[in-house]
Amino acid sequence: MMQRGSLLLSQEASSTEKDGMDVDSESTYSCLNSSSSEEKGFNSSGKREFASQNGCLNSDVNHECQSPKTRIGGNNGRDIESEQDNRSPGVSSDNQLGMDTDDKRVFIAETPSNASSGSIQDVKDEAEEYIVPELGVEFVSEEHAHKCYNRYALIEGFSIRKDFVNKSKITGLVVSRRYTCHRQGYGSSKRDMNTKPRKETRTGCLAHMTITRQTSGKYRVIHFETRHNHVFVTPFTAHLLPSQKRISFVEAVEAELAAAPVPDGVPKLGMGFDSEDHAYEFYNAYAGRLGFSIRKDYVNRSKVDGAVASRRYTCFREGYRQNDKRGLKVKRPRKETRVGCMAQLVISRQADGRYRVTHFDERHNHELVPACKVRMLRSQRRSMTNQIVEASASGASDMLPKSVAEMLLTGVGGQDDPIFDPIDHEMNLTSKRAWNMTQEEAESFHQYFQSKNLKDPYFVYAVQLDVEEEMTNFFWADEKMLVDYGDFGDVVCFDTTYRLNKDWRPLVLFLGINNHKQILVFGAGFLYDDTAQSFKWLMRTFIKTMSGKIPKTVLSDKDAVLSQVISSELPKTQHGLCTWQIYQNALKHLNQVVASSDSFSSDLCGCFLHSDEEDFVNSWKVMLDAYSLWENKWLHGVFEERVMWALPYSKHIFSADIETTLLSECSIASLKKYVKHESHILQFVKHFGRVVNDWRYKELEANYDMGQHVPRLMGDVIMLKQVREIYTPIILKAFHQEYENSLNIVINQCMDAMSSVEYKVSTYGEVRHYTVLYSLEDDLVACNCMKFESGGILCSHALKVLDYRNIKIVPSRYILKRWTRDSRA
């Protein structure tokens, strides 16, 4: 049996003849000892009460303050003996229940919060008294009987349910009622073969309690069976029993009705809703904030009016998919989405017509979707569509929920849509736009964006006006761009090089790099004004579109205004100058040299690609000699500021090697002829779409090849076999090269410190050395070449030290998810 802390009893069960209760010496029973008046042993005049920790008798006759020892025998009758001595009381009972008081066994349940030594609590309130059920005991009401039997079941470790009931045809009052163990009877064998089989819980248990109404209005126990044919639950899981859940639900409802509602958006047991749809919307909104989708599971309908009696909503990853009957004949099997998630919300209709939460489980066994991808979840898309349709039908955008009304950039609707306005009226420019744009060009932009939005509801665009209410700045992004940013938005290159030429439209691009080191476009825009206000609007619009996700690193061109805006709008983001944009500026300022020499562009690019300082300086001098550019002032000024942009001096900033990728990418340059003013805007947007689609197709090809081919390794090396299963082929190739280089690395010096070791390493036969620090406490390794800090893979120097320390696999902290095969998972 279990401890009865709430009743101040400690019960020990040994056998049906000698089982009893040992009461702590600080707790005493206050009882009146009297003889039995009939075989059932009911007390005819005395009243016994349990006093809480008072050590003294309280009865209708005077007794000394001594500790009684009482033995209660019989299942229905009692044989009571009382010994007055100074020993601690002991009570033995073969039914393991309690004391007899005025045809009742009354326990005053005292909680730790209000228990105090020396206080005596009388039975005054029905809600505070617990009468132990047994044959002949009377209860004040049917509800009182149910509560006491349920309390008794909780102590024992089983659940109860209401069985048959007889009601008076005249008054409608309950004449008799039977409560049974929840395992009573057997489950029905007549079930549809197509329905999902339920777990069998009934075992034919005979335990029950039957009550009948007396002439006094009370209810007396006429049958009380205690035999069970199953194992009881433990005290730690008793609260999960069905009858206890119902009690918790009732208490939760009462607490909600008594307390002032505090809408925090989290479902709670007993929470009420006006309708089934209201409950669905609430749970779906909660799911959207956390990052999962929901679906409607089972539903029970009333056989009378067909209304929903109960409904369960589950996570969209609940359960498991059934095996496809077609088996291996399926050419394109669908991706497995169900993983047996247990998160769910169950509602049931109450007597007042409202729906209340009867069960809520918030546990998920899978990763939740990031905020930038929530809008792509099925239930979120449906909810958004329904809200739009309703708002459109009513013609009142003010009636929309806040989450939708604030979605300026959700890409829903167009300029004429009453619930969506892509024009940001809150951040109008305070001046006239700097660049000229014809009215026809502005309308072409707007009409194109509207048409895209009609085809793709997740196409996002926004417009900023100048002081004269003329369209000035534009931003747009499609659904794939939002997804790409959610996966690889840690590094963003803000490309503004097209603003340098007045013959081109002022195109700006938000660029990134995927796990195959391929270019991604996160968003695009046209800025016909280059003031700080325009840059602030663009940055805020971009971050808002991406659900507030902030990049770790932003690379941009050298521009004082832009640098100040990035620092103020993204204070936690590392900011660096983009080597690729400096290279584009160099081609513009040295256009005469580019035109006169076919090799100059590639030689200049070779200088920019060097990540080692000595190699960079030497190649720069060779270029100046080869093309006689020692006197060029622009190149001289750029070289003086090399610390701000050159790769050897920006290794402390994580760039995911995007600059090297951009320097070798030719597709971006193809946009130049389409951004000229003489080209129609539709020509540009179509070509821009083709370029973006080409990049996306290359990623599909890379993913396909990755699944079809296994990269070859230099040998049976544990570390290489480990990363082959993790990295994409291009990242594996770079790591493989670093590992090969590490074989030629030698350790020249080793200096021990308190908690770390410093190694001096160099390539065999070379003078240049590098310093590698290894932490003894947490196996951290760091090299002053900072290849991992800038590119995200370990350098050959660090790999050499790990091998020297007998570490044969790459520690998980040095494997970035963005470079893995499952980076989009």
Secondary structure, 3 states (H helix, E strand, C coil): CCCEHHHCEEEECCCCCCCEEECCCCCCCECCCCCCCCCCCCCCCCCCECCECCCCCCCCCCCCCCEEEEEECCCCCCCCCCEEECCCCEEEECCCCCCCECCECEEECCCCCCCCCCECCCCCCHHHEEECCCCCCEECCHHHHHHHHHHHHHHHCCCEEEEEEEECCCCCCEEEEEEEECCCCCCCCCCCCCCCCCCCCCCCCCCEEEEEECCCCCEEEEEEECCCCCCCCCCCCHHHCHHHHHHHHHHHHHHHHHCCCCCCCCCCCCCEECCHHHHHHHHHHHHHHHCCCEEEEEEEECCCCCCEEEEEEEECCCCCCCCCCCHHHCCCCCCCCCCCCCCEEEEEECCCCCEEEEEEECCCCCCCCCHHHHHHCHHHHHHHHHHHHHHHHHCCHHHCCHHHHCCCCCCCCCCCCCCCCCEECCCCCCCCCCCCCCHHHHHHHHHHHHHHHHHCCCCEEEEEECCCCCEEEEEEECHHHHHHHHHHCCEEEEECHHHHCCCECCEEEEEEECCCCCEEEEEEEEECCCCHHHHHHHHHHHHHHCCCCCCCEEEECCCHHHHHHHHHHCCCCEEEECHHHHHHHHHHHCHHHHHHCCCHHHHHHHHHHCCCHHHHHHHHHHHHHHCCCCCCHHHHHHHHCHHHHCHHHCCCCCCCCHHHHHHCCCCHHHHHHHCECCCCHHHHHHHHHHHHHHHHHHHHHHHHHHHHCCCCCCCCCHHHHHHHCCECHHHHHHHHHHHHHHCCEEEEEEEECCCEEEEEEEECCCCCEEEEEEECCCCCEEECCCHHHHHCCCCHHHHHHHHHCCCCCCCHHHCCHHHECCCCC
